[in-house]
Amino acid sequence: MDLIPSELIGRRPRSGAPSPRGARRAVQALVLLIGLVGLGACRTSTSPSLTHTLESPEAVARAVVRGFAEKDLEALRELALTEAEFTDLVWPKLPASRPERNLPLDYVWKDLAGKSDANLRARLAGWEDRGFVLVSVTFTGEVTDYGTFKVHRDSQLELRDHNGQEQSGRLFGSMIEHRGRYKVFSYVVD
């Protein structure tokens, strides 16, 4: 190995000093230890991710419909983007985060969260459940790819009630996709 000084190679060890072979093993062990520590650091480092995600847009839409049927505000909130997720994953990729835009993160998050919660509460208050089941979910808006996540805009849910009648509407505005998993981006419906 190049890490062993040339003066140690081929010399007889002095009393108490490690042999060249022992020194080589010590260096190899040290290199291995450093590598393992580095590997452990890579595994424990956290990259931004989403919580309470589901495997498909349909699964998210079904969970939203169930939350509305049960009038479960907290369950519906759990299906949506959190402040930490917005701060760590979304904000750094948005054009609004550029320094020249001079938009504070706190302002943008509070605006989005406030509008989302107000829309959710209004829709939930006016919800009349008729045993709706999800038929399909589509997005009539664009899909924007931000590199580490995508936003699917303008959701459209097709629902069937207990009488078999179908109805379409919007219970949330957009959905975020990250690492093949989905959740509600916001309940803002424009």
Secondary structure, DSSP 8 states (H G I E B T S, - for coil): -TTS-TTTTT----TTS--HHHHHHHHHHHHHHHHHHHHHHHHH------SS-BSSHHHHHHHHHHHHHTT-HHHHHHTB--HHHIIIIIGGGSGGGSGGG---HHHHHHHHHHHHHHHHHHHHHT---S--EEEEEEE-S-EEE-SS-EEE-SEEEEEE-TTS-EEEE-S-SEEEEETTEEEEEE----
